[in-house]
Amino acid sequence: MLFMPVKIIHRGLWFVVFQIFLLLPSLCFPLTLDDAISMGRKNLPSYQASKIRVQSTEYLYEASLSPYLPTIDIGGAREHTNNSIQPDSFERTLFDATASQILFDGGRRTANRNIAKLNLEDNRQELRKNLLSLQFDVKVAFYTALAGKEVLEHRNQQLKDAQKDYEIAEGRFRFGVAKRSDVLQSSVRLEQARFDLRQAEGDLKNAMSDLNSLIGRILDTSYDLEGFLDIEDRLPGKEVLNQAALERPEVKQAINAIEIADYNKSLTESLFYPDLSLDFSYSRVESDPDFFQTPEESRTVGVAATWNIFEFGKFYERKSSKLEIKVSQRQLGEVERQILLEVQKQYEDFMTAAESLSLARQQLEESRFNYEQAFGEYKTGKGDILSLVSAESLLANARLQVTLSKFNLVVARSSLERVAGIEKLETLKKVTVP
């Protein structure tokens, strides 16, 4: 009993050490985009559900092999009979076994197996589609968090600039070379900077929560993200992107739909052919109490044929199945049309974002020069506080605009990768445009 507290302390210590060990990866190593995508693939429930669905469909595809193999059934019964005509009761044991093998069914089992195979391929393409969505969502969340960190840095710098302007205005007011309105103007801007800083902190926490939710971590876990918003503004040629986009899962699913419609037509046409099967049956009957009586046995082997000569609906079902093939073909054309349109629009969005970033950087340089000029003039008494506050506000907005432009560019690139159905544009041929 004296050693119980010591054991409890040791157990608690080991538990704390174990928890710290689990947290070491997130505490010691920065989170990269590739790490985030890998964690999302392991932890996102919707993606895992798609993987399980593929496994389920694989079993259904294996089950479609059943009509090619014989079916075997066995049965048995124990009967007790007692009636008024025969005063003696007796019992019987019955056993029967049947086996059947389809010889010909007009192509129905072949069509069903091929449809099952195409359904499996559809689910595999659906898994790939979910992976593309997962990658895009993680990229956007990751880049949003990176942009949030950069915005927070800008807000801190904005607060420093506003604080500096306030101190200059207050100092000049104490020396009697500035009006009190100068101090009030700079004070209002300083409070606005503090408000913007707090807003940026909250936005960053929300962005990290979005990212953590996608990759399966605790929502309020913070990371030292490793990555940059700056990327190359060069793209593969548009024809290369179009070619890659036409390999997207949606296109392959539309092609599979045409094949499935064709096999459905085969199913309706199989109704116009006979069904042939090879059947075998064995039965045995034993009666009690006459144990010495020879059991009754019978064996039967035969070929069964069934042929539907007339059934009104099958004629129209065949016509409908032929039209469904045409429907699937038109749907394939519509999918390709939409995909090529998406590539065109995302391509233009990327080019617009790249040009906007260049203009935003130029505006930032001009805003920085304008603020330095206004600060120097106000400090020497040649300028007014409104010009200084306005210049500082324009500089803060220009910093944010550069970050927003960089974010728009990386999101446009991620959208283009998703539209093209690839993980990274670098995997395409090195045919680039400026």
Solvent accessible surface area in square Angstrom, and as a share of the most:
residue,aa,sasa,rsa
1,M,196,0.88
2,L,160,0.80
3,F,147,0.61
4,M,89,0.40
5,P,75,0.47
6,V,73,0.42
7,K,105,0.45
8,I,103,0.52
9,I,118,0.60
10,H,99,0.44
11,R,170,0.62
12,G,36,0.35
13,L,101,0.50
14,W,177,0.62
15,F,124,0.52
16,V,79,0.45
17,V,71,0.41
18,F,111,0.46
19,Q,69,0.31
20,I,90,0.46
21,F,132,0.55
22,L,93,0.46
23,L,81,0.40
24,L,71,0.35
25,P,75,0.47
26,S,15,0.10
27,L,126,0.63
28,C,80,0.48
29,F,140,0.58
30,P,52,0.33
31,L,10,0.05
32,T,37,0.21
33,L,33,0.16
34,D,80,0.41
35,D,63,0.33
36,A,0,0.00
37,I,9,0.05
38,S,49,0.32
39,M,37,0.17
40,G,0,0.00
41,R,102,0.37
42,K,145,0.62
43,N,66,0.34
44,L,30,0.15
45,P,101,0.64
46,S,71,0.46
47,Y,11,0.04
48,Q,54,0.24
49,A,56,0.43
50,S,13,0.09
51,K,80,0.34
52,I,110,0.56
53,R,150,0.55
54,V,13,0.08
55,Q,98,0.44
56,S,57,0.37
57,T,10,0.06
58,E,65,0.29
59,Y,163,0.62
60,L,116,0.58
61,Y,43,0.16
62,E,103,0.46
63,A,62,0.48
64,S,18,0.12
65,L,70,0.35
66,S,63,0.41
67,P,44,0.28
68,Y,74,0.28
69,L,103,0.51
70,P,74,0.46
71,T,76,0.44
72,I,123,0.62
73,D,91,0.47
74,I,128,0.65
75,G,28,0.27
76,G,61,0.58
77,A,51,0.39
78,R,139,0.51
79,E,65,0.29
80,H,119,0.53
81,T,43,0.25
82,N,105,0.54
83,N,69,0.35
84,S,115,0.74
85,I,154,0.78
86,Q,98,0.43
87,P,116,0.73
88,D,111,0.58
89,S,46,0.29
90,F,59,0.25
91,E,55,0.25
92,R,78,0.29
93,T,45,0.26
94,L,46,0.23
95,F,80,0.33
96,D,61,0.32
97,A,20,0.16
98,T,54,0.32
99,A,28,0.22
100,S,38,0.25
101,Q,42,0.19
102,I,63,0.32
103,L,85,0.42
104,F,84,0.35
105,D,7,0.04
106,G,15,0.15
107,G,32,0.30
108,R,71,0.26
109,R,40,0.15
110,T,67,0.39
111,A,2,0.02
112,N,64,0.33
113,R,50,0.18
114,N,40,0.20
115,I,24,0.12
116,A,16,0.13
117,K,113,0.48
118,L,18,0.09
119,N,62,0.32
120,L,10,0.05
121,E,55,0.25
122,D,33,0.17
123,N,32,0.16
124,R,107,0.39
125,Q,16,0.07
126,E,59,0.27
127,L,36,0.18
128,R,71,0.26
129,K,53,0.22
130,N,42,0.21
131,L,31,0.16
132,L,17,0.09
133,S,31,0.20
134,L,3,0.02
135,Q,10,0.04
136,F,36,0.15
137,D,59,0.30
138,V,1,0.01
139,K,11,0.05
140,V,41,0.23
141,A,9,0.07
142,F,2,0.01
143,Y,30,0.12
144,T,48,0.28
145,A,0,0.00
146,L,15,0.07
147,A,12,0.09
148,G,11,0.11
149,K,63,0.27
150,E,37,0.17
151,V,39,0.22
152,L,38,0.19
153,E,107,0.48
154,H,34,0.15
155,R,41,0.15
156,N,59,0.30
157,Q,71,0.31
158,Q,2,0.01
159,L,39,0.20
160,K,132,0.56
161,D,6,0.03
162,A,0,0.00
163,Q,59,0.26
164,K,80,0.34
165,D,3,0.01
166,Y,47,0.18
167,E,95,0.42
168,I,38,0.19
169,A,0,0.00
170,E,57,0.26
171,G,14,0.13
172,R,39,0.14
173,F,72,0.30
174,R,170,0.62
175,F,166,0.69
176,G,62,0.60
177,V,90,0.52
178,A,16,0.13
179,K,142,0.60
180,R,143,0.52
181,S,51,0.33
182,D,13,0.07
183,V,14,0.08
184,L,97,0.48
185,Q,74,0.33
186,S,1,0.01
187,S,34,0.22
188,V,107,0.61
189,R,34,0.12
190,L,7,0.04
191,E,91,0.41
192,Q,77,0.34
193,A,0,0.00
194,R,110,0.40
195,F,126,0.53
196,D,19,0.10
197,L,26,0.13
198,R,138,0.51
199,Q,96,0.43
200,A,5,0.04
201,E,61,0.27
202,G,22,0.21
203,D,71,0.37
204,L,27,0.14
205,K,132,0.56
206,N,97,0.50
207,A,7,0.06
208,M,17,0.07
209,S,34,0.22
210,D,85,0.44
211,L,0,0.00
212,N,0,0.00
213,S,65,0.42
214,L,39,0.20
215,I,0,0.00
216,G,44,0.42
217,R,70,0.26
218,I,117,0.59
219,L,102,0.51
220,D,123,0.64
221,T,29,0.17
222,S,90,0.58
223,Y,25,0.09
224,D,98,0.51
225,L,11,0.06
226,E,89,0.40
227,G,29,0.28
228,F,163,0.68
229,L,7,0.03
230,D,78,0.40
231,I,52,0.27
232,E,131,0.59
233,D,73,0.38
234,R,113,0.41
235,L,1,0.01
236,P,9,0.05
237,G,8,0.08
238,K,64,0.27
239,E,133,0.60
240,V,23,0.13
241,L,0,0.00
242,N,29,0.15
243,Q,121,0.54
244,A,16,0.12
245,A,0,0.00
246,L,58,0.29
247,E,92,0.41
248,R,25,0.09
249,P,0,0.00
250,E,44,0.20
251,V,6,0.03
252,K,70,0.30
253,Q,35,0.15
254,A,12,0.09
255,I,74,0.37
256,N,11,0.05
257,A,37,0.28
258,I,33,0.17
259,E,73,0.33
260,I,31,0.16
261,A,8,0.06
262,D,61,0.31
263,Y,58,0.22
264,N,61,0.31
265,K,40,0.17
266,S,36,0.23
267,L,40,0.20
268,T,21,0.12
269,E,51,0.23
270,S,0,0.00
271,L,71,0.35
272,F,45,0.19
273,Y,113,0.43
274,P,26,0.17
275,D,50,0.26
276,L,60,0.30
277,S,23,0.15
278,L,73,0.36
279,D,50,0.26
280,F,83,0.34
281,S,37,0.24
282,Y,42,0.16
283,S,39,0.25
284,R,75,0.27
285,V,28,0.16
286,E,63,0.28
287,S,39,0.25
288,D,29,0.15
289,P,94,0.59
290,D,74,0.38
291,F,155,0.65
292,F,196,0.82
293,Q,93,0.41
294,T,109,0.64
295,P,42,0.27
296,E,110,0.49
297,E,78,0.35
298,S,58,0.38
299,R,159,0.58
300,T,80,0.46
301,V,103,0.59
302,G,31,0.30
303,V,100,0.57
304,A,45,0.35
305,A,73,0.57
306,T,94,0.54
307,W,149,0.52
308,N,69,0.36
309,I,139,0.71
310,F,137,0.57
311,E,80,0.36
312,F,132,0.55
313,G,24,0.23
314,K,4,0.02
315,F,70,0.29
316,Y,122,0.46
317,E,85,0.38
318,R,76,0.28
319,K,124,0.52
320,S,57,0.37
321,S,9,0.06
322,K,97,0.41
323,L,108,0.54
324,E,89,0.40
325,I,26,0.13
326,K,113,0.48
327,V,68,0.39
328,S,10,0.07
329,Q,79,0.35
330,R,160,0.59
331,Q,99,0.44
332,L,31,0.15
333,G,37,0.36
334,E,70,0.31
335,V,36,0.20
336,E,55,0.25
337,R,129,0.47
338,Q,83,0.37
339,I,4,0.02
340,L,68,0.34
341,L,88,0.44
342,E,69,0.31
343,V,1,0.00
344,Q,72,0.32
345,K,115,0.49
346,Q,46,0.20
347,Y,20,0.08
348,E,79,0.35
349,D,73,0.38
350,F,0,0.00
351,M,49,0.22
352,T,82,0.47
353,A,10,0.08
354,A,14,0.11
355,E,113,0.51
356,S,45,0.29
357,L,11,0.06
358,S,69,0.45
359,L,119,0.59
360,A,2,0.02
361,R,104,0.38
362,Q,108,0.48
363,Q,83,0.37
364,L,24,0.12
365,E,105,0.47
366,E,104,0.47
367,S,11,0.07
368,R,83,0.30
369,F,139,0.58
370,N,64,0.33
371,Y,11,0.04
372,E,104,0.46
373,Q,91,0.40
374,A,12,0.09
375,F,32,0.14
376,G,31,0.30
377,E,62,0.28
378,Y,2,0.01
379,K,118,0.50
380,T,95,0.55
381,G,40,0.38
382,K,168,0.71
383,G,25,0.24
384,D,76,0.40
385,I,8,0.04
386,L,106,0.53
387,S,56,0.36
388,L,0,0.00
389,V,24,0.14
390,S,56,0.36
391,A,3,0.02
392,E,1,0.00
393,S,28,0.18
394,L,92,0.46
395,L,3,0.02
396,A,3,0.03
397,N,82,0.42
398,A,2,0.01
399,R,25,0.09
400,L,36,0.18
401,Q,73,0.33
402,V,14,0.08
403,T,1,0.01
404,L,102,0.51
405,S,9,0.06
406,K,18,0.08
407,F,40,0.17
408,N,67,0.34
409,L,2,0.01
410,V,2,0.01
411,V,32,0.19
412,A,9,0.07
413,R,33,0.12
414,S,3,0.02
415,S,15,0.10
416,L,0,0.00
417,E,9,0.04
418,R,95,0.35
419,V,12,0.07
420,A,1,0.01
421,G,5,0.05
422,I,29,0.15
423,E,72,0.32
424,K,81,0.34
425,L,6,0.03
426,E,96,0.43
427,T,99,0.58
428,L,27,0.14
429,K,138,0.58
430,K,157,0.67
431,V,78,0.45
432,T,65,0.38
433,V,44,0.25
434,P,122,0.77
